[in-house]
Amino acid sequence: MSGLQSALMSRIGSYSVGVTDVLILFVAFLAFSILRRRTRGKLPPGPPGVPILGNLLDFPAEYPPDAYLDMSRKYGDVISLTVFGQTFIVLNSATAAIDILEKRSANYSDRPPSIVIEMTGWNWALVLKRYGERWRRVRREIWQQFHPNALGKHRATQLTESRRFLRRLYKDYGVVDLPMQTMELFSATNLTIVHGLPQKDMSRHFIHDLIASEEGFAEVFGPSTFIVELFPWLRHLPSWFPGMGWQKKVSGWTQESDALRDDPWIAAKNAMARGELKPSILTALMEGVSQLEGKEAETEEVIVKEITSSIYGAGTDTGAATLYSFFCAMLIHPEVQKRAQAELDAVVGPDRLPEYSDRSSLPYINAIVKEVLRWHNVSPLGASHYAMEEDEYRGWRIPKGSIITANIWGILHDPDVYPEPSVFRPERYYKDGKVVTDGLDPATIVFGFGRRICPGRYFGEDSLFINISSVLHVFDLLPALDKSGKPIPVVAKKTSGALSLLEPFEYRIKPRSETALALIPDDL
Ligand code: HEM
């Protein structure tokens, strides 16, 4: 049973008081919905559903993006599902996602309202903020730091952290697992650029905060499925009251969300007090705060914390999970690895590591970056958007308050658009020694749409470029061997969830030569 399905079921199951009232409400509601549907135009097609429950049982039990793509073969690229009067619209083609979420962004830039988000305080994170003044302010500040012309100032840190990553990959091979290695890389890069933390304060503690907060985040990130969303007054009942067990979960998630927001901030404040904080996004923003006093200063400080934590929260595990999938792709496709290394040998040569200035001369590496983003897209359903007003698309009605999901994974794994979608093939975007996307660039899809499009997209791609090129320049990535010395086959198995990871796989790492190994600085 899918998260949404089981949670909605449990909503029904856990409601034990006033069943008759609820039934009357449902019947009245059903009559009202049928009448409204008849008079106000049709919703986009979708499974027919059943009385009362609507499409509750149609929500996919297994990996939803694949199931939505299958559904779209029957009903078309825009499908609708309705549960208790809430319309969910799933967009399964780039055309529909761009038409609705991008071209009509003025109407679709809100996020679904959620009492659980309010209760947990998760709305400090930009990605969950409702559309409005606070969202605009936080987003503007983040964009100023990560638009294409601002990226140059971050590159020295990205390079240093990338070199450290190479060293740890080799030195800690077999001691620290690869998912943790990639998390350390992105965590350290962000904590330096965003918070200005000195090297000695880089702790796995912040990574653990991120991992610990994932369950609660996943729950609030998808449309929230708690009974309190239907009956808001339940939030005022004590947690010992029958049926209020969910409140304990919410309280745990609140603590985890607070820790993710506050821990790097506290570490930065401590480092500042010791005079050890480095110039960073945080120090630049706090300079502005230091000119203010009283309440105004307090409010501004909260905003700065929301900015810095939003970047750390959104930009660490997404990058790490994507880079992890790159390693998997290289083990499965040694021919891609060899072709990339030939390009690196020709352009960069044996005497140095790749630099950002090499990027335009490394089209095959750039094609790999695009294919990594597509092949294992880590945010398969993106973030939900919310229709602020009623709308019409291709003659269908999109009611005000509809929750709109772009099936990013489905769009990027549609065999009609990307033949043999499960095969990792950078050649999809590589022709005659150039990157040619022919309108198929995954980077225009994976980062979402419209006014809510990921503000870290250029920075994310920059990080992937430097790390992918550096790893391939120095190392051969190989499957692990079993006891009899045979390579262990690697299978890319994805996990379901708001952030999709690849399940762990074993690997070996081998320096391409002594000269290549010697390129990794040991004094960083
Ligand atoms: C491979 C890496 C990444 C992927 C696949 C990714 C994907 C996404 C997606 C799908 C969204 C939702 C867009 C929408 O609502 O339509 C998003 C939002 C966001 N991303 Fe990223 N992202 C990545 C890296 C980053 C990085 C490095 C940063 C920070 C520098 C970042 C910061 C954010 C923020 C703050 C939002 C919320 C934007 C808003 O709601 O207005 N992301 N990202």
Residues whose N, C-alpha, C, O or C-beta is under 5 A from the ligand:
A	BS01	HEM	L126 V127 R139 S310 I311 A314 G315 T318 G319 T322 S379 G382 A383 V446 F447 G448 F449 R451 R452 I453 C454 P455 G456 F459 G460
